[in-house]
Amino acid sequence: MSSGVEFDEDKFSFGAPSGQAARYGRATSSAGVPKMSAWLMKKGIVKSPMAAQIFLIGLILFNVIITYVAIKYFL
């Protein structure tokens, strides 16, 4: 039993971008480099995508340590 009602969502096809970055929901630049890494390279902070990844991991570790110290001594 069909009601004759059609929705646009039924006809619309979501184009799935290809590649590993699209699979994991990462934003990438046109060269396939993550946008944050591309920004760090553009600003001259790092020279390569690998160096950008290491820099960002170090930044995360630094933030975790600062958060731990703040929680331990101030709360």
Residue pairs with C-beta under 8 A, 6 or more apart in sequence:
16 22
19 28
19 32
21 27
21 28
21 32
21 34
26 34
27 34
27 35
28 34
28 35
29 35
29 38
31 38
33 41
33 49
34 49
34 52
36 52
36 56
37 46
37 49
37 52
37 53
37 56
40 46
40 52
40 55
40 56
41 47
41 48
41 49
41 52
45 52
45 55
46 52
46 55
